[in-house]
Amino acid sequence: MFDVIIYLFETYIYSRMNGYIDESKLKDHLKDAGFYSEDVYNALRWLKQLSLYQKKIISPKLTNNHSFLTSIRVYIEEEKIRLDTESRGFLLFLEQIKILNLETREIIIDRVMALDTKDFKLEDLKWLVLMVLYNIPGCESACQQVEQLFFDSKSRVIH
């Protein structure tokens, strides 16, 4: 499922491809590309859930780099299983350098937990952070910072 999400993000969303995309044709295209029907369905459902956050208003004070709140996040067991120590440390790092705030961190954790994969690595988390910030109004600056942090400007390869 996560491979489908990454493929869609790179092909349709992040490339800023404009215009209406017929969901039926998209499903056929993804199946032709070799993705399983169940993974396609789950990926599209996951993206629809992410799009619901576009309607959520992120507090301007929280998206301003000068006004971040400090908190300690206690992870439940299921979250610890999905997000290993390295991934949790990475989220904390992004908070400390003011790329993430309390709300965006929780959205990212929610979207990680909504994935149907048990094999979730730090590299996957980096992509997910980029996808979430890209889709949240008011997080344009944070998204640009993530791009600069994650990508080599010449090769566009995630670090």
C-alpha positions as CSV (number, residue, x, y, z in Angstrom):
1,M,0.0,0.0,0.0
2,F,2.8,2.5,0.9
3,D,4.4,1.9,-2.5
4,V,1.2,2.9,-4.2
5,I,1.0,6.1,-2.0
6,I,4.6,7.0,-2.9
7,Y,4.0,6.3,-6.6
8,L,0.8,8.5,-6.6
9,F,2.6,11.3,-4.7
10,E,5.5,11.3,-7.1
11,T,3.5,10.9,-10.2
12,Y,0.4,13.0,-9.7
13,I,0.6,15.1,-6.5
14,Y,4.2,16.2,-6.0
15,S,4.7,16.8,-9.7
16,R,2.0,19.4,-9.4
17,M,0.0,17.7,-12.2
18,N,-3.0,19.9,-12.6
19,G,-6.5,18.8,-13.7
20,Y,-9.1,16.3,-12.7
21,I,-7.9,12.7,-12.4
22,D,-10.6,10.1,-13.1
23,E,-10.5,7.7,-10.2
24,S,-11.6,4.7,-12.3
25,K,-8.9,5.4,-14.8
26,L,-6.4,5.9,-12.0
27,K,-7.2,2.5,-10.5
28,D,-6.8,0.9,-13.9
29,H,-3.5,2.6,-14.4
30,L,-2.2,1.5,-11.0
31,K,-3.4,-2.1,-11.6
32,D,-1.6,-2.0,-15.0
33,A,1.5,-0.7,-13.3
34,G,1.5,-3.9,-11.2
35,F,-0.1,-2.8,-8.0
36,Y,-2.6,-5.1,-6.3
37,S,-6.3,-4.1,-6.2
38,E,-6.4,-4.1,-2.4
39,D,-3.3,-2.0,-2.1
40,V,-4.7,0.5,-4.6
41,Y,-8.0,0.7,-2.7
42,N,-6.2,1.1,0.7
43,A,-3.9,3.8,-0.7
44,L,-6.7,5.8,-2.2
45,R,-8.6,5.6,1.1
46,W,-5.5,6.7,3.0
47,L,-5.0,9.7,0.7
48,K,-8.6,10.7,1.1
49,Q,-8.2,10.7,4.8
50,L,-5.1,12.8,4.5
51,S,-7.0,15.3,2.3
52,L,-9.5,15.8,5.2
53,Y,-6.7,17.5,7.1
54,Q,-6.6,20.2,4.3
55,K,-9.9,21.5,5.7
56,K,-8.5,21.5,9.3
57,I,-7.2,25.0,10.2
58,I,-3.7,24.9,11.6
59,S,-3.2,27.6,14.1
60,P,-1.1,30.4,12.6
61,K,0.8,30.7,15.9
62,L,1.8,27.1,15.5
63,T,3.0,27.5,11.9
64,N,5.0,30.6,12.7
65,N,8.6,29.6,13.3
66,H,8.8,31.9,16.3
67,S,5.9,30.5,18.3
68,F,6.3,26.8,18.8
69,L,5.0,25.1,21.9
70,T,7.1,22.6,23.7
71,S,5.7,19.2,24.8
72,I,6.8,15.7,25.5
73,R,5.1,13.0,23.4
74,V,4.4,9.7,25.1
75,Y,4.0,7.0,22.5
76,I,1.6,4.1,23.1
77,E,2.9,0.5,22.5
78,E,1.3,0.3,19.0
79,E,3.1,3.5,18.0
80,K,6.4,2.3,19.4
81,I,6.1,-0.8,17.3
82,R,5.4,1.1,14.1
83,L,7.8,4.0,14.8
84,D,11.1,2.6,16.0
85,T,13.4,4.7,18.2
86,E,15.2,6.2,15.2
87,S,11.9,7.3,13.7
88,R,10.6,8.8,17.0
89,G,13.9,10.6,17.4
90,F,13.6,12.0,13.9
91,L,10.2,13.4,14.6
92,L,11.6,15.0,17.7
93,F,14.4,16.5,15.7
94,L,12.0,18.0,13.2
95,E,10.1,19.6,16.1
96,Q,13.3,20.9,17.6
97,I,14.3,22.6,14.3
98,K,10.7,23.9,14.1
99,I,9.7,22.1,10.9
100,L,6.9,20.3,12.8
101,N,4.6,21.6,15.4
102,L,2.3,19.8,17.8
103,E,-0.5,19.5,15.2
104,T,1.6,18.4,12.3
105,R,3.4,15.9,14.4
106,E,0.1,14.3,15.4
107,I,-1.2,14.3,11.8
108,I,2.0,12.5,10.8
109,I,1.7,9.9,13.6
110,D,-2.0,9.4,12.6
111,R,-1.1,8.8,9.0
112,V,1.7,6.4,10.0
113,M,-0.7,4.4,12.1
114,A,-3.2,4.3,9.3
115,L,-0.8,2.4,7.0
116,D,-1.3,-1.3,6.7
117,T,2.4,-2.1,6.8
118,K,4.4,-3.6,9.6
119,D,7.7,-2.9,7.8
120,F,8.0,0.9,8.2
121,K,11.4,2.5,8.1
122,L,12.9,5.9,8.6
123,E,13.1,6.5,4.9
124,D,9.4,5.8,4.7
125,L,8.8,8.3,7.4
126,K,10.7,11.0,5.5
127,W,8.4,10.5,2.5
128,L,5.3,10.6,4.7
129,V,6.4,13.8,6.4
130,L,6.9,15.4,3.0
131,M,3.5,14.2,1.8
132,V,1.7,15.4,5.0
133,L,3.3,18.9,5.0
134,Y,2.7,19.2,1.2
135,N,-1.0,18.6,1.8
136,I,-1.6,20.9,4.8
137,P,-2.5,24.5,4.1
138,G,-0.2,26.9,5.9
139,C,2.7,24.5,5.9
140,E,4.3,25.6,2.7
141,S,7.4,26.9,4.4
142,A,7.8,23.7,6.5
143,C,7.4,21.7,3.3
144,Q,10.2,23.7,1.6
145,Q,12.5,23.2,4.6
146,V,11.8,19.4,4.4
147,E,12.6,19.4,0.7
148,Q,15.9,21.2,1.4
149,L,16.7,18.9,4.3
150,F,15.8,15.6,2.6
151,F,16.8,16.0,-1.0
152,D,20.0,16.5,-2.8
153,S,19.2,19.4,-5.1
154,K,20.9,17.8,-8.1
155,S,19.7,14.2,-8.0
156,R,16.3,14.7,-6.1
157,V,17.1,11.7,-4.1
158,I,15.8,11.5,-0.5
159,H,18.6,11.3,2.1
